[in-house]
Amino acid sequence: MTVVKGESAPEGADDKGGMTGGGAGGVAGDGYAPSERRLERERYTRARARRATAVAALSTLVTAVVLYLVVVDAPGWPRTEETFFNARYAREALPKVLEGLWLNVRLLVVCGVAVLVLGMLIAIARTLRGPVFFPLRVLAAAYTDFFRGLPLIINLMIVVLGVPALRLQGVTVDPVLLGGTALTLTYSAYVAEVFRAGIESIHPSQHAAARSLGLTSRQALRYVVLPQAVRRQVPPLLNDLVSLQKDTGLVSIGGAVDAVRAADIIVGRSLNYTPYIVAGLVFVALTIPMTRFTDWVTARMDRQRAQGGTP
């Protein structure tokens, strides 16, 4: 049944002309029907979305074709294809690269935990107040300045190659452990600054409110300040984790057989660089899900802040 403007629908009638209920207790339908202008606007929006998708797909296809033709028509492409994209060496390298990748994954997990713990301790040391903590603040600041300025590859060489040369009793010479130590030293300096930024972004009134409720300074930091600070810094922390995952391949300079070193062994024997491409693609395949997860977390937290939720 059509509802005419200015007239009321019969009691119990729905917007399709049927009866939703009988008697005096029936509930009348709201009689809502979208206006022609709204329907036209929705059709226009859908048409624009379809057009934008088609243009994007066509543009991507044209770009891919142009790049392919430029690369394939290059004078040195046949030699490059044989040297870097050889299917036979790719099949040979893939199982060994995947076997070495397991070492990279273990390093990521262990070093990631160590970096978070050490970075948090350094950040807390840098934010301690009072003159009695001045030496601790200076040491923490010196640590972050030094290891953020020192290139990671040099740090790895110093630790992996220099520590065994000292011949210290009871100190390991395992390149995996030494490489993981170097990664932890460097990345904890970066993560410490991320945590410190999060702690200092919390308004002092939060700490003051916690103290007014009877919490000690340590309890206020643990139960009030740190949870908010860590929650705010999740996206940059995940970005550092992605970078750490890629840099675990640098432990190969000490002789540890990870994915990169496994590829390097095959390259040294065959003088074909396809295994490097395979190792690179494996790292990319491992990194992309972590990157997309980071983007999802960032977008989710942005939506919460826009809606007035807890950041």
Secondary structure, DSSP 8 states (H G I E B T S, - for coil): ----TTS---TTB-TTS-BS--STT----------HHHHHHHHHHHHHHHHHHHHHHHHHHHHHHHHHHHHHTSTTHHHHHHHH--HHHHHHHHHHHHHHHHHHHHHHHHHHHHHHHHHHHHHHHHH--SGGGHHHHHHHHHHHHHHHHS-HHHHHHIIIIIHHHHT-TT----HHHHHHHHHHHHHHHHHHHHHHHHHHHS-HHHHHHHHHTT--HHHHIIIIIHHHHHHHTHHHHHHHHHHHHHHGGGGGGGT--SHHHHHHHHHHHH---HHHHHHHHHHHHHHHHHHHHHHHHHHHHHHHHHTT---
